[in-house]
Amino acid sequence: MRLLKRLIRTLLGLVLLGLIVGGTALWWVQHPMKQGADLIDLSIERGESARDVARKTAAAGVQVPPDLLYAYFRLSGRSRVLKAGSYEIPRGSSPEYLLDMLAEGRQAVRSVTLVEGWTFRQFREALARADHLKQDTTGLSGPEIMTRLDHDGIAPEGRFFPDTYVYPKNSSDLGVLRQALQAMDRRLEAAWSVRAPDLPLQSPEQALILASIVEKETGLQADRGQIAGVFANRLRIGMPLQTDPTVIYGASEAQGVAFEGRLRRIHLDTDTPWNTYTRPGLPPTPIAMPGNAALMAAVKPEATSALYFVSRGDGSSHFSPNLGEHNRAVDQYIRKK
């Protein structure tokens, strides 16, 4: 009987000890760890072990015994699913929160917005200003960047879709450019697949060029289709496009600089591959990054008899079927006669 009582007391003691240990462990994994900053950066490389992660966490400034943290990772059964990436550990994080974040790959992210109508130069300037984005393209030319993106021999202008892109903190600007490049490839393919049967364009690349012109010429969303229709009409009859944005591009962006001042007669008379006053047809490359609306307008232009248009000064355009009416509209809206 005494032996039985001793055995019972021993078992009860072990159970109590287990409860204390278990309760302490539960409290520890759910209790905030101390750290010296509101946010601590933690970068996990591919191939690093759970032990490496525990040591890096402590070295980064989280006040936690690395061996204890590693033991928790192991006992959780998730030590082999910790994902590489760039993380931010906020103040008040517990070991449990940290493990969930690493196992689920909840990386710290930032975003950058690339705007419709921007040129490739402007895209690059926006990426250079983006928060916590590695500048791996610094010093690279446009063709060199396209080679890095597996599009060797393709001009970069117009090839990146304007949108807001989310990226892991401290990732490469090449990653954002790749996202935008692939997005434009998809959008252009989708647009080309639903093109109008009588479209005076021979390839998706030509559609992209026309879309970029429509993007730069359009001040009012509702005018896109008709502006595209004017250019389609001109292409059908072999009439020069005579669009100012292409001239501006050839005089500035094609040289890697922004356009300063006003468009003058000397610009219109100076021949460049992008001068649609001196050369027939489409220019050799896009002149900007078109959005989806411009892409769709280019492949499905509005049916119109217009061959000319001029800005009214309020963002909208006046469309004319002949030169006489167009000249009168120019007098009214531009010359103010």
C-alpha positions in Angstrom: 0.0 0.0 0.0 2.8 2.4 0.9 4.5 1.6 -2.4 1.3 2.3 -4.3 0.9 5.7 -2.5 4.5 6.6 -3.3 3.9 5.7 -6.9 0.8 7.8 -7.0 2.6 10.7 -5.4 5.4 10.4 -7.9 3.0 10.2 -10.8 1.1 13.2 -9.5 4.4 15.1 -9.2 5.4 14.2 -12.7 2.0 15.3 -14.0 2.3 18.6 -12.0 5.8 19.1 -13.3 4.6 18.4 -16.8 1.8 21.0 -16.4 4.3 23.6 -15.1 6.8 22.9 -17.9 4.0 22.8 -20.5 2.4 26.0 -19.1 5.8 27.7 -19.1 6.5 26.6 -22.6 3.1 27.8 -23.8 3.6 31.1 -22.1 7.1 31.5 -23.6 6.0 30.8 -27.2 3.1 33.3 -27.0 5.0 35.9 -25.0 6.5 39.0 -26.8 10.2 38.8 -27.3 12.2 41.9 -26.4 13.9 43.8 -29.2 15.8 47.1 -29.6 13.8 48.6 -32.4 10.2 48.8 -33.6 11.0 46.8 -36.7 13.9 44.4 -37.1 15.0 43.3 -40.6 15.6 39.5 -41.0 16.9 38.2 -44.3 16.8 34.4 -44.8 18.8 33.0 -47.7 17.9 29.8 -49.6 19.3 26.7 -48.0 19.7 28.1 -44.5 18.7 25.8 -41.7 16.3 26.4 -38.8 19.4 26.7 -36.6 20.8 29.4 -38.9 17.5 31.2 -38.8 17.4 31.1 -35.0 20.9 32.5 -34.8 20.2 35.2 -37.3 17.1 36.3 -35.4 19.2 36.8 -32.2 22.0 38.5 -34.1 19.6 40.9 -35.7 18.6 42.3 -32.4 15.8 40.1 -31.0 16.6 39.2 -27.4 16.0 35.4 -27.5 18.2 32.4 -26.7 19.0 31.0 -30.2 19.2 27.4 -29.0 15.8 27.7 -27.3 14.3 29.3 -30.4 15.8 26.5 -32.5 14.4 23.9 -30.2 10.9 25.4 -30.6 11.3 25.4 -34.4 12.1 21.7 -34.2 9.4 20.7 -31.7 6.8 22.5 -33.8 7.4 20.2 -36.7 7.8 23.1 -39.1 11.5 23.7 -39.0 11.9 22.4 -42.5 9.3 24.7 -44.1 10.8 28.0 -43.1 10.9 30.1 -46.3 13.7 32.2 -47.6 13.0 35.9 -48.0 13.1 39.4 -46.5 11.1 39.8 -43.3 10.3 42.5 -40.8 9.9 41.5 -37.1 7.6 44.1 -35.4 7.9 44.9 -31.8 5.8 42.6 -29.6 6.3 39.6 -31.8 6.3 36.2 -30.0 8.2 33.1 -31.0 4.9 31.7 -32.3 4.2 34.8 -34.4 7.8 34.6 -35.8 7.4 30.9 -36.7 4.0 31.5 -38.4 5.5 34.4 -40.4 8.5 32.4 -41.6 6.6 29.2 -42.3 3.9 31.0 -44.3 6.5 33.2 -46.1 4.8 36.5 -45.1 7.6 38.7 -46.4 8.0 42.4 -45.9 6.8 44.1 -49.1 6.9 47.5 -50.7 5.2 48.8 -53.9 5.9 51.0 -56.8 3.5 52.6 -59.3 4.4 52.9 -62.9 2.1 55.3 -64.7 0.4 55.0 -68.1 2.1 57.2 -70.7 5.5 57.1 -69.0 8.6 56.4 -71.0 11.1 53.7 -70.2 13.4 56.5 -68.8 10.7 57.6 -66.5 10.0 54.0 -65.4 13.7 53.6 -64.5 13.6 56.9 -62.5 10.6 55.7 -60.5 12.3 52.4 -59.8 15.5 54.3 -58.7 13.3 56.2 -56.1 11.4 53.1 -54.9 11.7 52.2 -51.3 14.1 49.3 -50.4 14.6 48.2 -54.0 18.0 47.0 -55.0 19.3 48.9 -58.1 20.8 46.1 -60.1 20.2 47.9 -63.4 22.3 51.0 -62.5 24.8 51.6 -65.3 23.0 49.2 -67.7 21.7 50.4 -71.0 18.2 49.6 -72.2 19.4 46.8 -74.5 21.5 45.3 -71.7 18.5 45.3 -69.4 16.4 43.5 -72.1 19.1 40.9 -72.4 19.0 40.3 -68.6 15.2 39.9 -69.0 15.6 37.3 -71.8 14.3 39.7 -74.5 17.5 40.2 -76.3 17.2 42.5 -79.4 13.9 44.0 -78.4 13.7 47.7 -77.6 12.6 48.4 -74.0 10.3 51.3 -74.9 6.6 50.3 -74.5 7.4 46.8 -73.3 6.5 47.3 -69.6 2.9 47.4 -68.5 2.0 50.4 -66.3 0.6 49.3 -63.0 1.3 49.1 -59.2 3.8 46.3 -58.5 4.4 44.8 -55.1 7.9 43.4 -54.4 9.7 41.9 -51.4 11.7 44.4 -49.4 15.3 44.6 -50.7 14.6 42.6 -53.8 16.0 43.5 -57.3 14.6 46.2 -59.6 15.0 43.5 -62.3 12.3 41.5 -60.6 9.9 44.4 -60.9 10.8 45.0 -64.5 10.3 41.3 -65.2 6.8 41.5 -63.6 5.9 44.5 -65.8 7.4 42.9 -68.9 5.4 39.7 -68.5 2.3 41.7 -67.7 2.6 43.6 -71.0 3.3 40.4 -72.9 0.1 39.0 -71.6 -2.0 42.1 -72.2 -0.7 42.5 -75.7 -1.3 38.9 -76.6 -4.9 39.2 -75.2 -5.6 42.4 -77.1 -4.2 41.1 -80.4 -6.4 38.0 -80.1 -9.6 40.1 -80.3 -8.4 42.6 -82.9 -10.8 44.0 -85.5 -10.7 42.0 -88.8 -10.0 45.0 -90.9 -7.2 46.4 -88.7 -4.4 47.9 -90.8 -1.7 46.4 -88.6 0.4 43.3 -89.3 1.7 42.3 -85.9 1.2 42.7 -82.1 4.3 44.9 -82.1 2.7 47.3 -84.5 -0.4 47.3 -82.2 1.9 48.2 -79.3 3.4 51.1 -81.2 0.0 52.5 -82.2 -1.3 52.0 -78.6 1.6 54.1 -77.3 0.7 56.9 -79.7 -2.9 56.8 -78.7 -1.9 56.9 -75.1 0.1 60.0 -75.6 -2.5 61.7 -77.8 -5.5 61.1 -75.6 -6.6 63.7 -73.0 -10.0 62.3 -72.5 -10.8 58.6 -72.0 -13.9 58.7 -74.2 -11.8 59.9 -77.2 -9.4 57.0 -77.3 -11.3 54.9 -79.7 -11.9 57.7 -82.2 -8.2 58.9 -82.0 -7.2 55.3 -82.8 -9.8 55.4 -85.6 -8.1 58.5 -87.1 -4.7 56.8 -87.2 -6.2 53.6 -88.6 -7.8 55.6 -91.4 -4.5 57.3 -92.2 -2.6 54.0 -92.2 -5.2 52.5 -94.6 -4.7 55.3 -97.2 -1.0 55.8 -96.7 -1.4 59.2 -95.2 1.4 60.3 -92.8 0.3 60.1 -89.1 1.7 63.5 -88.4 1.5 63.1 -84.6 3.5 65.5 -82.4 4.3 63.0 -79.6 6.4 60.9 -81.9 8.4 63.9 -83.0 8.9 64.9 -79.4 10.1 61.3 -78.6 12.6 61.3 -81.4 14.0 64.7 -80.3 14.3 63.8 -76.6 13.5 60.3 -75.2 15.3 58.5 -78.1 18.3 60.5 -77.0 17.8 59.6 -73.3 16.7 63.1 -72.2 13.4 64.7 -71.3 11.8 67.2 -73.7 12.3 70.8 -72.7 10.3 73.7 -74.0 7.8 73.8 -76.8 7.5 71.8 -80.0 8.7 74.1 -82.8 8.8 74.0 -86.6 12.5 73.0 -86.5 11.4 69.8 -84.6 8.8 69.0 -87.2 11.3 69.5 -90.0 14.2 67.6 -88.5 14.1 64.0 -89.7 14.4 61.2 -87.2 13.0 57.6 -87.3 10.2 58.8 -85.1 9.2 61.9 -87.1 5.8 61.0 -88.5 5.8 64.2 -90.5 8.8 63.3 -92.5 8.3 59.5 -92.6 5.2 57.5 -93.5 3.7 54.8 -91.4 4.4 53.8 -87.8 7.7 54.7 -86.0 10.1 51.9 -85.3 9.3 51.5 -81.6 6.6 52.6 -79.2 7.0 56.0 -77.7 5.6 55.3 -74.2 4.1 52.6 -72.0 0.4 52.2 -73.0 -2.3 51.1 -70.6 -4.9 48.5 -71.3 -7.5 51.0 -72.6 -5.0 52.3 -75.2 -4.1 48.7 -76.2 -7.8 47.9 -76.8 -8.4 51.1 -78.7 -5.4 50.3 -81.0 -6.7 46.8 -81.9 -10.4 47.8 -82.0 -10.4 51.4 -83.2 -13.7 53.2 -83.4 -15.3 53.4 -86.9 -15.1 57.1 -88.0 -14.8 59.2 -91.1 -12.4 61.5 -89.4 -8.8 62.0 -90.6 -7.9 64.9 -88.3 -8.3 65.9 -84.7 -7.2 68.9 -82.6 -7.4 69.5 -78.9 -10.1 71.8 -77.6 -8.0 72.8 -74.7 -10.1 71.0 -72.1 -8.7 67.5 -72.6 -11.2 66.6 -75.3 -10.6 66.6 -79.1 -12.5 67.9 -82.1 -12.5 65.5 -85.0 -12.8 66.4 -88.7 -13.3 64.4 -91.9 -11.4 66.9 -94.1 -8.6 69.5 -94.0 -10.9 72.5 -94.4 -12.9 71.7 -91.3 -9.8 70.8 -89.5 -8.2 74.2 -90.3 -11.3 75.9 -89.0 -11.1 73.9 -85.8 -7.4 74.8 -85.4 -8.3 78.5 -85.8 -11.0 78.2 -83.2 -9.2 76.1 -80.6 -5.5 76.8 -81.1 -5.3 80.2 -82.8 -8.4 81.5 -81.0 -9.6 83.3 -84.1 
